[in-house]
Amino acid sequence: MNDDRLIRQALLDAALADYGTADLPEASSFSTKYLTWERKFLRNPQAFAQRALRPLWKTALRSAACFLLVVVLSVGTFMTFIPEATAWLTNLYRRDFSEYGTYYYEGNESLMTEDLRDWTLGYLPEGYVQTDYIDLENMIIQLYNTDDPTMEIEFDYQLLQGHGIWGLDNEYHIISPVRVNGMQGDFWQGIDGRPNFLVWFDEANKYTFLLMSRQPCDVLIQIAESVELVK
């Protein structure tokens, strides 16, 4: 075992001598598809790793079983918690798989060609400033930070088009229905220190929004209720 470590260290030292002082190539520009995947991966790397290592037959079997179960259970859940369940189910629904849940919106394919409008946060907790703005063409990502990097706030939004919209980890989150200025949404409470998610749907303007942070539910709802169009 000691010999293996010596050999490994010697190889590392040799590589450092050869390349340690070499000029690094310029960073490549990444596609919007990759940036979207990267954001989703960084939200929960463990779940992505588990799915990658699972045999294909097992993934297919579990997904099929989960889909059949969720179709039944999700209808019951929406009917229980949402008074306007009939109207809601005709447009928007959530499918829960073994490690993630995905929201789907039916209709509005014409919005595929519509440009995203600019939305902003009217309220932020004290000390927060915007640190990044990422335009992925079909989705905008805004990042806000304070002195504590673990308390970052991410604000995302996109049009309600006829396809899957948000895919969120449900293995380490407890989901409960909420309302944001009268609009339907869900609060995903993180477990074991994971960030919380707040997702809500503005069907009048045909937009959906997502906040991610370790801030508690009441703070995220206060932020969400301050969202407004940039004039």
C-alpha distance (Angstrom), angle and dihedral (degrees) to the residues before:
residue distance angle dihedral
M1 . . .
N2 3.82 . .
D3 3.81 90.4 .
D4 3.82 90.2 53.4
R5 3.78 90.8 52.5
L6 3.81 91.8 48.8
I7 3.80 91.5 50.1
R8 3.81 91.3 47.1
Q9 3.81 91.5 49.8
A10 3.79 91.4 48.1
L11 3.80 91.4 52.4
L12 3.80 91.3 48.2
D13 3.81 91.2 49.6
A14 3.81 90.4 49.6
A15 3.81 92.0 49.6
L16 3.79 90.5 49.0
A17 3.80 91.0 50.7
D18 3.80 91.4 50.4
Y19 3.77 100.2 42.0
G20 3.77 108.4 12.3
T21 3.78 94.0 94.5
A22 3.80 97.1 35.0
D23 3.78 118.6 118.0
L24 3.77 111.3 -102.1
P25 3.81 117.4 -126.2
E26 3.76 118.3 -110.2
A27 3.78 115.1 -90.9
S28 3.78 113.9 -93.3
S29 3.77 121.4 -122.4
F30 3.78 109.6 -113.4
S31 3.79 126.3 -141.7
T32 3.78 121.0 -109.9
K33 3.81 88.5 -115.3
Y34 3.80 90.8 57.8
L35 3.81 93.2 45.8
T36 3.80 90.2 52.4
W37 3.80 91.2 49.7
E38 3.81 90.9 46.8
R39 3.80 92.5 53.5
K40 3.81 91.2 50.8
F41 3.81 91.8 45.5
L42 3.79 93.8 51.1
R43 3.80 91.0 51.6
N44 3.83 89.5 65.6
P45 3.85 116.8 -0.9
Q46 3.80 92.5 169.6
A47 3.79 93.7 60.7
F48 3.82 91.2 49.0
A49 3.81 90.7 50.5
Q50 3.78 92.7 49.8
R51 3.80 91.8 50.7
A52 3.81 91.7 48.1
L53 3.82 92.5 54.0
R54 3.80 95.6 46.1
P55 3.86 116.1 102.3
L56 3.80 113.0 -106.7
W57 3.80 93.9 -121.7
K58 3.79 90.6 53.2
T59 3.80 92.6 48.1
A60 3.79 92.1 50.6
L61 3.80 93.0 46.4
R62 3.80 94.1 48.4
S63 3.80 93.2 44.9
A64 3.79 91.9 51.0
A65 3.79 92.4 48.0
C66 3.81 92.9 45.6
F67 3.78 91.7 48.0
L68 3.81 93.2 53.7
L69 3.78 92.0 45.8
V70 3.78 95.1 45.4
V71 3.80 94.0 49.6
V72 3.79 87.9 60.6
L73 3.80 98.4 38.2
S74 3.81 97.3 42.0
V75 3.79 92.0 54.9
G76 3.79 89.3 52.1
T77 3.80 91.4 47.2
F78 3.80 94.2 50.3
M79 3.79 91.7 45.2
T80 3.80 89.5 51.9
F81 3.80 100.5 46.6
I82 3.79 105.0 27.5
P83 3.83 118.7 65.5
E84 3.81 92.7 -163.3
A85 3.82 90.5 48.9
T86 3.81 95.0 140.0
A87 3.80 94.2 57.7
W88 3.80 92.0 40.4
L89 3.80 94.8 52.7
T90 3.79 93.0 52.7
N91 3.82 90.8 64.4
L92 3.79 114.0 15.6
Y93 3.79 134.8 33.6
R94 3.80 140.8 154.5
R95 3.79 128.0 -131.6
D96 3.79 116.5 -156.5
F97 3.78 117.3 -154.1
S98 3.81 127.4 -178.7
E99 3.81 96.3 -80.3
Y100 3.79 106.8 10.1
G101 3.78 143.1 29.0
T102 3.80 124.8 -140.0
Y103 3.80 128.7 -160.2
Y104 3.78 119.6 -142.9
Y105 3.78 130.2 -165.6
E106 3.80 121.5 -160.9
G107 3.78 121.1 -143.7
N108 3.81 133.8 3.8
E109 3.80 95.2 101.2
S110 3.82 86.5 153.3
L111 3.82 87.9 71.6
M112 3.82 89.0 70.4
T113 3.81 88.9 87.3
E114 3.81 96.5 41.6
D115 3.80 118.8 106.4
L116 3.78 117.7 -122.0
R117 3.78 114.6 -105.3
D118 3.80 120.4 -136.8
W119 3.81 118.2 -100.1
T120 3.78 126.5 -176.9
L121 3.79 140.3 -173.0
G122 3.80 113.3 -106.9
Y123 3.80 92.0 -168.2
L124 3.79 132.9 41.0
P125 3.82 129.4 167.6
E126 3.79 113.4 -100.1
G127 3.80 115.8 -75.9
Y128 3.82 98.4 26.2
V129 3.80 122.8 127.5
Q130 3.79 131.1 175.6
T131 3.81 110.4 -100.0
D132 3.80 103.3 173.0
Y133 3.80 143.0 16.8
I134 3.81 117.6 -165.7
D135 3.82 120.9 -171.5
L136 3.81 110.6 -160.6
E137 3.83 91.9 173.3
N138 3.82 92.9 -121.1
M139 3.81 94.8 41.9
I140 3.81 137.5 29.7
I141 3.81 121.9 -145.0
Q142 3.80 120.4 -164.6
L143 3.81 121.2 -174.6
Y144 3.80 125.3 -158.4
N145 3.79 124.5 -172.5
T146 3.77 141.4 -176.7
D147 3.81 133.6 -172.1
D148 3.82 89.1 -71.1
P149 3.84 108.4 67.9
T150 3.81 91.6 -163.8
M151 3.81 89.5 66.0
E152 3.81 97.0 60.1
I153 3.80 116.2 149.8
E154 3.80 118.4 -143.9
F155 3.79 119.4 -165.1
D156 3.82 117.5 -168.0
Y157 3.78 131.5 174.1
Q158 3.80 139.8 174.1
L159 3.78 140.8 166.0
L160 3.80 120.9 -82.1
Q161 3.79 97.5 -111.1
G162 3.78 129.3 165.9
H163 3.80 98.9 -87.1
G164 3.80 143.4 58.4
I165 3.76 112.1 -47.0
W166 3.82 116.0 175.9
G167 3.81 123.5 24.4
L168 3.83 109.7 -169.5
D169 3.79 135.5 175.1
N170 3.79 111.9 -103.2
E171 3.81 99.2 174.8
Y172 3.78 92.7 81.2
H173 3.79 100.8 28.7
I174 3.80 136.5 79.3
I175 3.82 111.3 -143.9
S176 3.80 124.4 -147.4
P177 3.84 130.8 168.0
V178 3.81 118.8 -108.3
R179 3.79 139.2 170.6
V180 3.80 127.3 -128.2
N181 3.80 112.4 -163.6
G182 3.81 87.5 -27.3
M183 3.81 93.2 -49.4
Q184 3.80 120.8 124.0
G185 3.80 118.9 -108.8
D186 3.79 146.5 142.5
F187 3.79 132.6 -119.2
W188 3.81 114.4 -145.5
Q189 3.80 107.6 -159.7
G190 3.80 111.9 -153.1
I191 3.81 120.7 -128.6
D192 3.82 125.8 -145.4
G193 3.79 95.3 12.6
R194 3.79 97.2 -48.0
P195 3.81 118.1 143.3
N196 3.79 121.6 -95.2
F197 3.81 123.9 -118.0
L198 3.78 127.4 -146.2
V199 3.80 115.2 -171.2
W200 3.79 125.0 177.6
F201 3.79 139.0 167.8
D202 3.79 129.7 -131.6
E203 3.79 100.9 -164.4
A204 3.81 92.2 172.8
N205 3.82 91.3 63.1
K206 3.84 93.9 27.4
Y207 3.81 94.9 -121.6
T208 3.78 134.5 126.1
F209 3.80 124.5 -156.5
L210 3.79 136.7 -159.6
L211 3.80 130.9 -166.0
M212 3.81 121.1 -170.0
S213 3.79 123.1 -172.0
R214 3.78 144.7 115.0
Q215 3.79 87.4 -110.0
P216 3.84 111.5 117.6
C217 3.79 124.5 -100.4
D218 3.81 96.9 -98.2
V219 3.82 92.0 53.1
L220 3.81 92.8 47.5
I221 3.80 90.9 49.9
Q222 3.81 90.0 49.7
I223 3.82 89.2 52.3
A224 3.81 91.5 45.1
E225 3.78 92.9 51.5
S226 3.81 89.4 55.1
V227 3.83 94.2 58.0
E228 3.80 111.1 122.4
L229 3.79 141.1 165.1
V230 3.79 116.6 -94.0
K231 3.79 108.0 -114.5
